[in-house]
Each structure stands twice: as structure tokens, then as C-alpha cells.
């Protein structure tokens, strides 16, 4: 049943993306960029910007819904009488007040053997903080507070919006540059080059794959910097010792267990991910826990 829900959500989101972007293209009167007189690079630029940014922004808008469905997050009733849930709510609300959030985030728990937590949402007023059941079971109160402070900092820093904008710009750049180079090499769109549509499509796909790989390295670099900033912000909200203690707890957990990511598509939102090294680190959304701990300790000495 959960699988059917995920497929349904995927189809609905993609349908909304296509319909919304098609409407926006019509509103701005963006014409086909391949015209009788040749290529309209302005229309191509607008086409790529709208498609590149549009998909990212729509996904951001539905991020809370997608996270709940894909991770099975059960939100906590603010008036719950469960003592453990009340303690979790109290901790998050205190941190949110310290971070001067305009509204309290939704709080949820999802069943998982993975010790992790994440924050998502389109704005600071419509955010969600979710923690795994394993984190609540295996981490002590100080570690949990450090992890939650990290997630609250993501919200207060507007990281979800920032990363969406970066991803949208990269998407637009990839689409534009891939098509420009494909048009140049294939000759499609020029007089006498109308029979080269097939080679234009092939070149476009090749360049898009290459530029998507390069672009993802840029996005992941920004994501790793975001994690360092969230650690620093978490240290300010909960205290440096608690933040360091939380990261050391995650590191100890990773050492004891083979790191397997649940729902890899959502790994970028979580506080940690399976460790990577060498070239693979360039495609990691999180820095190694050792580097994050060292960065906090260095700040402690400064």
C-alpha cells in the first residue's frame, strides 16, 4: 500500500509540474526556441529557466507532504498526553523560540532502524522536523537536543529554499548549455540543417548527462557547507558540548552498524548519511562526521 501511495504521489507531482510550467510558459508568451529564421536564444533561456526552476520550486512546495508519505512520518498532536512526545515537542519548541522562528514547526516521528532526523518545508512558517524511532531509542537527551538544534538551524537559515534555488539554477544552466552545444554541433535549426534533429537529440542527452554530473558536484558542495553552518548554529542553540556529543554519538552508531540509507532520495535532508571517501565524497551531501566534529572543536578553541 505504501508503494502504491509513493507511485501515486510521484505521478501527481510530475503532472502538476508539467501543467504548471506549461501555463507559465503561455503566460510569459515563451515561443518555441527553434523558429523559421533560426534559434531564439532568449526564448531558449526563458524556456530553460522556467523548466529548471519550476520543477525545483514545485517539489519544494510539496516537500512536507512528500516526506510524510515517503517516510511514513506521523505528526504529533500539540495537545498529546504522551509524556515522551510532550518532551520532544517541548524540546523542539524551546529551540524554535531560541532561533526566533515565526511559527513552530510540525513535529513528527517515523519508524526506522536508522538513527537520523531531518527538517523540510517550503518556508520557515510551514516546516517539519521529523526524527526516527531509532534515534529516540538509542540517543540520550543531550544528543537528541543537539540533533534537533541542528535541524532547527536548517529551518532558521532557510536552507531548504537556498538549496532549491541552487538546484534550480543548476538545472537551468544544464538545460541551456546542453542545448546550445547540441545545436552548434548538430547544425539543427540552421538553414539546411532541418534533417539533423536526431543528432541534436543525441547531443542534447549526452551533454545533459555530463553537465548534470558536474552540476551535482556544485550542489553537493553547497550542501556540505550548509551542514557545517547548521552544526555551528546547533551549537549556539543547544550548546557546543551537546552538538559535539550528538555528532560523536552518530559517529559511534555508524561504526557499530553497516551504514545503509533508507529512502536514499531523502538522504540530503537528514543530519547524516553513509560515510564516503575519495572521489565519492564529491557526490556526498554531508561532510564526514570526523570533519564536522573537528570543525566544532576548532570553533570551541577560537
N, C-alpha and C positions, 0 to 999 in steps of 0.2 A: 504493500500500500504506500509506504514511504517513497519507494522508487517511482511509482506512478505519479505521486504528488510532485516530485522533483522534475520529471519529464514534462508534466503539465505546466509547471511554473516556468521552465525553460522556454517552452513554446509560446506561452503568453507574453513573457518579457520580450522575446525576439519579435513577435508580432507587433507589440506596442512600439518597439524601436523602429521597425520598418515603416509603420503607419505614421508615427510622429515625425520622423525625418522626411518622409515624402511630403507631408503637409508643410513643414518648414521650408523645404526647397521650393514649393509652389508659392508660399507667402513671399519669399525673397526673390521670386522670379528667376531662379537659377536655371539657366538653359543648359542643354547638353553641351559638354565642352568640346566635342568634335562636331564642327559645323561645316557648311559647304565651302566657306572661304579658308578653312584650316582649323587650327586649335585656338580656343579661347582660354588662355591661361588663367584669367580672372575667374571664369566660371569653374575651371578645374580646381582652383584654390578654394573657392567657396564650397564646392562640392565635397572636397576632402575635409575641410574644417567642420562642416555640418555633420558629415558621417562620422568623422573621427571623434569629435567632442560629444555628439548626440548620444551615441551608444554608451559612452562612459558616464554621462550625466544621468541618463535614464536608469542605468544599473545602480548608480549611487542612490537615486530616489527610492528604489525598491530594495536597498541593501538590508534594511531591518527585516522585511518580510522574507527575503531570500535566506538570510541567516537563520531565522526561526524555523523555516521549513526544512532547509538542508541539514541543519544541525539538531533539529528536534528540540529547540530551546523552549522551555516552559517558563513564562514570565511569572514573577512573584507578585501576588496581590499586596499592594501597600498596606492593607489592613490585616495581613496574615497574623495568625496567633501562634504559628510555629516558631519556637524560640530560636532555632538555628537560622531560619530565613529572616527573622526580625533582626538578628545580629548582623547578617550580611547586608541587609538594607540599611541599617544604621551606619555601618562602616562606609558604604558607598556614598550615602547622603552626606556624611561628615566630610569626606574627601571632596565631593562635588561642591560643597559650600566653600571649602578652603580654596578650590580652584576657581571660584566665582562663576560657576556655570549658571546661565539664566534659568534653566529648568533642570529638575532632577532626571537623570537617565532612567529608562526602563531597566529592570534588573531581572536576569533570567539564569536558569541552571539547565545544562544539557548533560545527558548521561554519556559518559565516555571513560575509557581506561587511560586516556591521555591526560596528563597533568597540564592544563592550559587554560587560558582565558582570552577573550577578545572584546573589542569595542567596535561598534559600527553605527551607521546612521547618516542621513544626508545633512543634518545641521546639529549645532550644539543643543538646540531645543528638542530635537527628535533623535535622540541617541539611545543606544542599547549597550549595556555591559553584561556579558554572559560568562559564566565560569563553569568548568566541567565538574562533574560529581567527584572525579578522582582528585582534583585539586583540593576540594573541600575536605576530603577524607584523609589525604596524605600530607598536607601542608599545615603548619601551625599558624596561629592567629597573626603573628608578626609577618610571616612570609605572605600570607593571604593579603594582608593590608598593603604590603609593598607592591604586590602584583596588581591589586586594584588601583593603587595610586598611579601606576604606570599606565593603565588603561584609561583612567580619568584624564591623565595628561594628554593622551592621544585626542580625546574629545576637546579639551580646552585649547589645544594647539590647532584644532581644525585639520588634523592630519588626513581624515577621510576625504575632505574636499580638495586639499592640496594634492594628494596622490591621484585623485580623479582627474584634476586639471592637467597634471603632468602626463598621465596616461593618454588623455585626450589629445594633447599637443603632439605627443609622440605618434599616436595613431594617424593624425592628420599629416604629419611630416612623412611618415612611411608611405601613405597612400599617394601623396603628391609627388614625391621624388621617384617612387617606383613607376608611376605612370609617365612622368616626363621622360625618364631614361628609356622606358619601353617605346614611347612614341618616337624618340630620336633614333633608336636602333632599328625599329621595325619599319619606319617610314610610313606607318599608318596615319591617316589624317591629312597627308600632303597630297597634292595633285599627282595622280598616277600611282598613289600608294594605297588605294582603297582595297586592293586584294590581299593586303598583308595583315588583316585583322587577326588571323590565327597566331602569327608570330608576335603580335602586340600582346595578346592574352598570355602567351607563354612567358615572354619577357616580364610582364607585369607580375605574374605569380612568383617568378624567380627572384626579382628584386624585392618584392614584398616580404618574402621569407627571409632574405638576407638582412634587410633593414629592420624587420621585426626582431630578429635576434640581437642586432646591435642596439636597437631602441630599448629592448627589455633590459639590457645591461645598464642603461642610463636610469630607467625606472627603478631597478633593484638597488642601484647606488643611492638614489634619493631615499628609498625605503630604509636602507641601513642607517643613514644619517638620522632619519626620523626616529628610529629605535633608540639611538644614543640620546636624543633630545627627550624622549619620553622617559628614559631611565633617570635622567637628570631632574626632570620635572617631578617624577615619582619620589625621588629623594627629598625634594623640597616639601612635598605634601605629607609624606609619611615618616621622613627621616632617612638619612643616608644608611644607617645601620640596617634598618628594616628592608630597604631596597636591595642592599648588597646581600643580606640574608636570604631574600626571596630569590635572587638570581643564583646564589650558591645552592639553594635548595633545588632549583630547576636543573642545575648542572649535575648535582648528585643523582637526581632521578634519571637523567639521560645516561649517565654512566652505568646505572644498575639495569637499565632496560634498553633493548634494541629499539632505536627511535623509528617508529612507523607513524607517518602522518595520517590522521583521519580527516577525510574531506580535504584533499590537497588543494582544491580550488580556493579554499578559505584560509590557507596557511598564512597568507600575508597579513591577515587581521589579528593573528594570535600573538601572544607575548614571546613565544619561542618556536623554533622549528627544528627538524632533524639537522644535526651538525653537518656542515660541508667544509671542504678544504680545497686548496689549489684552484684550478680553473672553475670548478663548480661554485666556488664562493661568489664569483661574479654574477651568478644567477640565483643568489640567495637573497631573500627579502630581509633577513635578520643577520646581524654580525654574530660571530661565535660568542658564546656566553663568557668565555675567558676574557675576551676583549672588552665586553661590556662591564664586567666586574672590575677589570683593571682601570677602565676609564673613570668609574665611580670612585675608586680608591685614590686615583690621581687627583680628582677634584677635591677629595677629602683632605689631601695634603696641602692643596693650594690655598 
